[in-house]
Amino acid sequence: MTFHGALGTLCVAVVSVAFSPDLPFAAPNQATVAFTNVTVIDGTGRAPQPGVTVLISGDRIARIGRSGEVPIPAGTQRVDGTGKFLIPGLSDMHVHLTDARPSAIPALVAHGVTGVRDMGSLLRELDEWRVRIDEGTLIGPRIVRAAHPQRRSRPVQLAVADAAQARGAVRALAKAGVDFIKIHKTLSREQFLAIMNEAKQVGLPIAGHIPEAVTPEEASDSGIASIEHTESLFQNAGGYVNMPHDQMLEAMAALFRRFAKNGTFYTPCLIMYKASADWRDFTPQPQSKYVARSANARMQSVAQQYRNAPEVIAGRKRVLGDFLVLVGLMRKNGVKVMVGTDLSDGRIFPGFSVHEEMALLVQAGFTPDEAIQAATRLPAEYLRLRDAGTIEEGKRADFVLLSANPLADIRNTTRIEAVVLRGQLLNRARLDALLHDAERLAAEN
């Protein structure tokens, strides 16, 4: 497919969701839902706030205050939060919804995921879902999405042959209304530099893999907004893979300090590597019924080559241990780490795996509160979403009600009693209905 032909496939009407303007402030006397006597873990890093009332008006948080001190208007739906905990709605910052299929959308919401960053899908399909979500005819997360200028043309990518075409691709995609540009390791050095320069001119962030001909230092210094996958550190011109272990860790610490100084975010996607390391023991899991049939089939096809290669699996498990050390080193050196799963095929369970990724971050040395912020505040900061990521007055009412304290055990983020999405209360029965929808859609796709 030619460059212009691919662009014709990808260009669609724009529904802007990122980089929100000034926040509208909801009126407390129009409150529709009130959580009372709840403990709020607001995502800012502050200490938990027990015995709090949170008022929702429309799709906004209207008031937060001590229970008994916040007037609750007549007719407001009350939710008793005694012994329960509110955290901000979660984000999965690395998904491919076209590959995961529509069944992923209700499954994500049922697990408290109220926002996703799509790293490469069919824009027309994504924007159809975005319109339906905005209109209220589909319950789904906020979707921020990318397009790809790459060397090869694929259904979700634009083929570019040289630096000039790379610049043209960025300008065309900016006009098409993408939220950011995704890059891959196959880009040449010249194409990468051209894309970075042009993206600055049109105001589009760049995220993705480090090209093979570019060092991680150069990628960060050039202004890349986020780097994806821990293994990206070793798939380029940096040369870290051949260093002795202690020397590599010292060099990585210096690299991560550079990332922190430059404001380069990182999405490690540890869960994808973990899932690839054990291939889910080659057997269907209970969560597999929420994964699209086509996505499961792709996973099984790839997994076949490893069934009789235990040494490969063992090696990948050792590498996973090294990756956990590196992500812990990112934390120690101030890198802003975000939760992402690489949701695409049957290795990743939509929604479930976000909680697995948070648990892996804790295993890497993050506190539970830091792991929660990696799925809430930091994604909002990265996306420049002033109305999301924390539980504060005036912000969008996206949060998750838990029956147990996630700061005591990060696995308690899975103990979901309700989700609030754009001010809409989804109780446990509604969430179970969403899971039923996901299971039905998964069987059909």
Sequence and secondary structure as in RCSB ss.txt:
>XXXX:A:sequence
MTFHGALGTLCVAVVSVAFSPDLPFAAPNQATVAFTNVTVIDGTGRAPQPGVTVLISGDRIARIGRSGEVPIPAG
TQRVDGTGKFLIPGLSDMHVHLTDARPSAIPALVAHGVTGVRDMGSLLRELDEWRVRIDEGTLIGPRIVRAAHPQ
RRSRPVQLAVADAAQARGAVRALAKAGVDFIKIHKTLSREQFLAIMNEAKQVGLPIAGHIPEAVTPEEASDSGIA
SIEHTESLFQNAGGYVNMPHDQMLEAMAALFRRFAKNGTFYTPCLIMYKASADWRDFTPQPQSKYVARSANARMQ
SVAQQYRNAPEVIAGRKRVLGDFLVLVGLMRKNGVKVMVGTDLSDGRIFPGFSVHEEMALLVQAGFTPDEAIQAA
TRLPAEYLRLRDAGTIEEGKRADFVLLSANPLADIRNTTRIEAVVLRGQLLNRARLDALLHDAERLAAEN
>XXXX:A:secstr
  HHHHHHHH       SS  S     GGG  EEEEEEEE  SSS   EEEEEEEEETTEEEEEEETTTS   TT
 EEEE TT EEEE EEEEEE HHHH TTHHHHHHHTTEEEEEESS  HHHHHHHHHHHHHTSS   EEEEEEEEE
SS  TTEEE  SHHHHHHHHHHHHHHT SEEEE TTS HHHHHHHHHHHHHHT  EEE   TTS HHHHHHTT S
EEE GGGGGSSTT GGGS HHHHHHHHHHHHHHHHHHT EEE  HHHHHHHHHGGGGS  GGGGGS HHHHHHHH
HHHGGGTT HHHHHHHHHHHHHHHHHHHHHHHTT EE     B STTS TTHHHHHHHHHHHHHT  HHHHHHHT
THHHHHHHT TTSSS  TTSB  EEEESS TTT GGGGG EEEEEETTEEEEHHHHHHHHHHHHHHHHH 
